[in-house]
Amino acid sequence: MNMKKHYLKYGCISLIALGVLALCGAVPNAAKIDINAKCALIMEVKNGNVLFAKNANERFPPASTAKIMTAIVASENMPLDTKIAVSKKAAEVEPVVAGITPGAEYALEDLLRAALIRSGNDAAKVISEGVGSTKNDFSGLMNKKAEKIGMGDTYFANASGLPTSAKDTQFVTARDLALMMRYALKNETIMKTLSKKTCDITGSDGKKIHLTSINKTLFNEDDALWGKTGYTKEAKRTFVGVDASSRPRIIIAVLQSDDLWRDLAKLKTAGLELYEERQRSVFTKIRDFFVSLIFR
């Protein structure tokens, strides 16, 4: 009889322990972070664990977050000091431009700065022309890289993320954006560029162009995120990035937001809290639980 009680006692303890373990690893419910965005995801940088997800697998246009993939493909296929001439067609791309000069040559690194800091669609176009002989060649490289990274719900049609037609054919998910950002973290040039508030570039014509980031979070220390914003009418506000730190902890991806800056502030605050909670030892939680039972 005593032996039965013994097994029953420790059987119950084991079940409770398993329950605590399950709770420690649970992904938070979307309702716990009140955001405007239709889709969002918070991922741990270190291991790819998802801390928060809201419609993370729904497909929507990426807008200028596509420029992260443009930077990945370009920097992996061409030396950063390579000079690329600006075609007339590239210089005329709208609406957001860096103001590069037609006919002038710019180093690839400066074009990446123009594309990532100022979100220059003209710079993205020049990059695609320099790295790929045609638009389709470059977008093909983008999609091939996306597939290799594991972005199974993504399609890029150009280097800028601009709509391809009245109904945009490009799409991505919040989950895939986070995977792309996690890969981009390995690229020092991209991360250093995304952290800059301002930067000056100069082409072969000698004209200095001052770039100011359109990522407003960089100008608020508490809310700062290193990442890429995007906007089109169909995509609404989009974003993918990491907490501003020498060792980023979380990745935040957002699609379809009408209140991006507020969404990002909420997601960063909640995301870091969730991260710190996950880092606490599971065994410490179990210990505290049993201590509380003993001393009731």
C-alpha positions in Angstrom: 0.0 0.0 0.0 2.8 2.4 0.9 4.6 1.5 -2.3 1.4 2.4 -4.3 1.2 5.8 -2.5 4.9 6.3 -3.2 4.4 5.8 -7.0 1.2 7.8 -7.0 3.0 10.7 -5.2 5.9 10.8 -7.6 3.7 10.2 -10.6 1.7 13.3 -9.7 4.9 15.2 -9.2 6.1 14.1 -12.6 2.9 15.2 -14.3 3.0 18.6 -12.6 6.7 19.0 -13.7 5.8 18.2 -17.3 3.0 20.7 -17.1 5.4 23.4 -15.9 7.8 22.6 -18.7 5.0 22.8 -21.2 4.0 26.2 -19.9 7.5 27.5 -20.1 7.8 26.6 -23.7 4.4 27.8 -24.8 4.0 30.4 -27.6 2.0 33.4 -26.4 -1.5 33.9 -27.8 -1.8 36.7 -30.4 -4.4 38.5 -28.3 -1.8 39.2 -25.6 -0.1 41.9 -27.7 -2.6 44.4 -29.0 -1.3 45.6 -32.4 -2.9 47.0 -35.5 -0.9 44.9 -37.9 -2.7 42.0 -39.5 0.4 39.9 -39.4 3.4 39.8 -37.1 6.0 37.5 -35.7 8.7 37.7 -33.0 11.5 35.2 -33.3 14.6 34.5 -31.1 17.8 35.3 -33.0 19.8 32.5 -31.4 17.6 29.5 -32.1 14.7 30.6 -34.3 12.1 29.9 -31.6 8.9 31.8 -32.2 7.9 34.0 -29.2 4.8 35.5 -30.7 2.8 34.9 -33.9 -0.2 36.6 -35.5 -1.3 35.3 -38.9 2.4 34.6 -39.5 1.8 32.4 -42.5 -0.6 34.7 -44.5 0.8 36.1 -47.8 1.0 39.8 -48.5 3.2 42.1 -50.6 6.6 42.8 -49.0 7.0 46.4 -50.2 10.6 47.7 -49.5 11.4 44.9 -47.0 12.4 43.2 -50.3 15.5 45.4 -50.4 17.0 43.2 -47.6 17.0 40.3 -50.1 18.4 42.7 -52.7 21.3 43.5 -50.4 21.9 39.9 -49.6 22.0 38.8 -53.2 24.1 41.8 -54.4 26.7 41.6 -51.6 27.1 37.8 -52.1 27.6 38.1 -55.9 29.7 41.2 -56.3 32.6 42.9 -54.5 31.4 46.0 -52.5 33.9 48.3 -54.3 32.5 47.5 -57.7 31.5 50.6 -59.6 28.0 50.5 -61.3 26.8 53.1 -63.8 23.3 54.6 -63.3 21.1 54.1 -66.3 18.6 56.7 -67.3 15.8 54.2 -66.7 17.0 53.5 -63.2 17.3 57.2 -62.3 13.7 57.8 -63.3 12.2 55.1 -61.0 9.7 56.5 -58.5 8.3 57.3 -55.9 11.1 57.2 -53.2 14.5 57.9 -54.6 18.0 58.6 -53.2 18.7 61.1 -56.0 21.6 59.4 -57.7 22.9 60.9 -60.9 22.2 59.4 -64.4 25.4 58.4 -66.1 27.5 58.6 -62.8 29.1 55.5 -61.3 28.7 54.5 -57.7 30.3 51.8 -55.6 28.0 48.9 -54.8 28.4 49.6 -51.1 27.1 53.1 -51.5 24.2 51.9 -53.6 23.3 49.5 -50.8 23.4 52.4 -48.4 21.0 54.4 -50.6 18.6 51.4 -50.9 18.6 50.4 -47.2 18.9 53.8 -45.5 16.9 56.0 -47.7 14.9 53.1 -49.4 15.9 54.5 -52.8 14.1 52.6 -55.5 16.5 54.1 -58.0 19.5 52.6 -56.2 17.8 49.2 -56.0 17.2 49.3 -59.7 20.8 50.1 -60.4 21.9 47.2 -58.2 19.7 44.8 -60.1 21.0 46.0 -63.4 24.6 45.7 -62.2 24.4 42.3 -60.6 21.8 40.7 -63.0 21.8 41.4 -66.7 18.0 41.7 -66.7 15.3 42.4 -64.1 14.3 38.7 -64.4 17.8 37.5 -63.8 18.1 39.4 -60.5 14.7 38.5 -59.2 15.5 34.9 -60.1 18.6 35.2 -57.9 16.4 36.6 -55.1 13.9 33.8 -55.3 16.6 31.2 -55.5 18.2 32.6 -52.3 14.8 32.8 -50.6 14.3 29.1 -51.3 17.7 28.2 -49.9 17.0 30.2 -46.7 13.7 28.3 -46.3 11.3 31.0 -47.3 8.7 28.7 -48.7 5.9 31.3 -49.0 7.8 34.1 -50.8 8.0 35.4 -54.3 10.0 38.5 -55.4 9.5 40.1 -58.8 12.0 43.0 -58.6 14.8 44.5 -56.4 12.8 47.4 -55.0 9.6 45.7 -53.8 7.5 48.1 -55.9 4.2 46.7 -57.2 4.5 44.9 -60.5 1.0 45.8 -61.6 -2.4 47.1 -60.3 -2.5 43.8 -58.3 0.9 43.1 -56.9 2.2 39.6 -57.8 4.9 39.6 -55.1 4.2 38.1 -51.7 5.9 37.1 -48.4 4.8 36.0 -44.9 5.9 37.4 -41.6 7.5 34.1 -40.8 9.5 34.2 -44.0 10.6 37.9 -43.4 11.9 36.8 -40.0 13.9 33.9 -41.6 15.3 36.4 -44.1 16.4 38.8 -41.4 17.9 36.0 -39.3 20.1 35.1 -42.4 21.0 38.8 -43.0 22.3 39.1 -39.4 25.4 37.2 -40.7 26.1 40.0 -43.1 28.1 42.7 -41.4 27.7 45.2 -44.2 23.9 44.9 -44.2 23.6 45.2 -40.4 26.0 48.1 -40.1 24.1 49.9 -42.8 20.7 49.3 -41.2 22.0 50.8 -37.9 22.8 54.2 -39.5 20.6 57.2 -39.0 22.4 59.2 -41.7 25.1 58.7 -44.3 26.8 60.5 -47.2 27.6 58.9 -50.5 29.4 60.3 -53.6 29.4 59.2 -57.2 31.9 59.6 -60.0 30.3 63.1 -60.7 31.6 64.3 -57.3 28.1 65.1 -56.1 27.5 64.4 -52.4 24.2 62.9 -51.5 23.0 63.0 -47.9 20.9 60.1 -46.8 18.6 60.1 -43.8 17.0 56.9 -42.7 13.2 56.5 -43.1 13.3 54.1 -40.1 11.9 56.5 -37.5 12.7 54.1 -34.6 16.4 54.9 -35.0 15.8 58.4 -33.7 14.2 57.1 -30.4 16.7 55.2 -28.3 14.0 53.3 -26.3 12.2 52.1 -29.5 15.3 51.7 -31.7 15.2 48.7 -34.1 17.7 48.0 -36.9 15.7 47.0 -39.9 13.9 47.9 -43.1 10.5 49.6 -43.5 8.2 49.3 -46.5 5.0 50.9 -47.8 2.7 50.6 -50.8 -1.0 51.1 -50.9 -1.6 47.3 -51.2 1.1 46.2 -48.7 0.3 49.0 -46.2 3.2 49.4 -43.7 5.7 46.6 -43.5 8.9 46.0 -41.4 11.5 43.5 -40.5 14.4 44.1 -38.1 16.1 43.3 -34.8 16.5 45.0 -31.4 19.3 47.6 -31.6 22.1 45.8 -29.9 25.7 44.5 -30.5 24.1 41.1 -29.9 20.5 41.3 -31.1 18.1 39.0 -29.2 14.8 39.2 -31.2 13.6 39.6 -34.8 10.4 41.5 -35.4 8.4 41.1 -38.7 5.3 43.0 -39.5 2.9 43.1 -42.5 -0.3 45.0 -43.2 0.0 47.7 -40.5 -1.8 51.1 -40.4 0.0 52.1 -37.3 3.6 50.8 -37.7 5.6 52.9 -35.2 3.2 52.1 -32.4 3.0 48.5 -33.4 6.8 48.2 -33.4 7.2 49.9 -29.9 4.7 47.4 -28.5 6.3 44.4 -30.2 9.8 45.3 -29.1 8.8 45.9 -25.4 6.7 42.7 -25.3 9.2 40.7 -27.3 12.2 41.5 -25.0 10.1 40.6 -22.0 9.1 37.3 -23.6 12.7 36.7 -24.5 14.0 37.3 -21.0 11.2 35.0 -19.6 12.3 32.2 -21.9 15.9 32.6 -20.8 15.1 31.8 -17.2 15.9 28.3 -16.3 13.0 25.9 -16.7 14.5 23.9 -13.8 14.5 27.0 -11.6 10.8 27.5 -12.3 10.2 23.9 -11.3 12.2 24.2 -8.1 10.3 27.4 -7.1 7.1 25.6 -7.8 7.9 22.7 -5.5 9.3 24.9 -2.8 6.0 26.8 -2.8 4.2 23.5 -2.3 6.4 22.4 0.6 6.2 25.6 2.5 2.4 26.2 2.1 
